[in-house]
Amino acid sequence: MDDTYQIKCPCCQTILIVERRSGKIVDERRPILEQSTGDRYQDALKKVQERGAVAEEKFQKFQKERGTKMDKLDALFNDALKRAEEEQSDDDDEKPRNPFDMD
């Protein structure tokens, strides 16, 4: 004879394992997925596979954003480089300023 009852909540599908004698809740098993197959191992496998797909999507999104940021930074760097070259060509006659002389 089993010493526990298994009670399933109709709202959240949580299974409560309750001791017969004391009425204490021994274990609480929440469903792994909203649409459960009934087999906890199949549900766990399905969840792990879904998590892998979500991680791959996030990684691809990150790579795309990173590429966009790198393009913007490259454009800013090239603009600053052009400006520096133009300023240098304008000031070819002058001697460069020594940063220690600024004090």
C-alpha positions in Angstrom: 0.0 0.0 0.0 1.3 3.4 -0.9 1.9 6.0 1.8 1.2 9.0 -0.3 -1.6 10.6 -2.4 -0.9 12.4 -5.7 -3.2 15.3 -6.2 -3.3 17.3 -9.4 -4.4 21.0 -9.4 -6.8 21.6 -12.2 -5.7 25.2 -12.6 -1.9 25.1 -12.7 -1.4 21.3 -13.3 0.9 21.1 -10.3 1.1 17.6 -8.8 1.2 17.6 -5.0 2.5 14.5 -3.2 0.7 14.3 0.2 1.4 11.9 3.1 -1.6 9.8 4.0 -1.2 9.9 7.7 0.0 13.4 8.5 -1.5 15.3 5.5 1.8 17.1 4.9 2.9 18.0 1.4 6.0 15.9 0.7 6.7 17.1 -2.8 5.4 19.6 -5.3 5.9 18.9 -9.0 5.2 21.8 -11.2 4.8 21.1 -14.9 7.9 21.7 -17.0 5.9 22.9 -20.0 2.5 24.6 -20.3 1.4 22.0 -22.9 2.6 18.9 -21.1 2.9 15.5 -22.9 2.3 13.7 -19.6 5.9 12.3 -19.6 8.2 14.5 -17.5 11.3 13.2 -19.3 9.8 14.1 -22.7 8.8 17.5 -21.4 12.3 18.1 -20.1 13.9 17.1 -23.4 11.5 19.3 -25.3 12.3 22.3 -23.0 16.1 21.7 -23.4 15.7 21.7 -27.2 13.6 24.9 -27.1 16.2 26.5 -24.9 18.9 25.7 -27.4 16.9 27.3 -30.2 16.3 30.5 -28.1 20.0 30.7 -27.3 20.9 30.4 -31.0 18.5 33.2 -31.9 19.9 35.4 -29.2 23.5 34.7 -30.4 22.6 35.6 -34.0 20.9 38.8 -32.8 24.0 39.7 -30.8 26.3 39.1 -33.8 24.1 41.3 -36.0 24.1 44.1 -33.4 27.9 43.7 -32.9 28.4 44.0 -36.7 26.3 47.2 -36.8 28.2 48.7 -33.9 31.6 47.9 -35.5 30.5 49.5 -38.8 29.5 52.7 -36.9 32.8 52.8 -35.0 34.8 52.2 -38.2 32.9 55.1 -39.8 33.6 57.4 -36.8 37.3 56.4 -36.8 37.7 57.0 -40.5 36.0 60.4 -40.2 38.3 61.4 -37.3 41.3 60.1 -39.3 40.4 62.2 -42.3 40.0 65.3 -40.1 43.3 64.7 -38.5 45.0 64.3 -41.9 43.4 67.6 -43.1 44.5 69.4 -40.0 48.0 68.1 -40.3 48.2 69.1 -44.0 47.1 72.6 -43.0 49.7 72.8 -40.3 52.6 71.3 -42.2 54.7 74.5 -41.7 54.2 74.6 -37.9 56.1 72.5 -35.5 53.8 70.1 -33.5 53.0 71.4 -30.0 54.6 69.7 -27.1 52.0 68.6 -24.5 54.4 69.4 -21.7 54.6 73.0 -22.8 50.9 73.5 -22.1 51.3 74.0 -18.4 
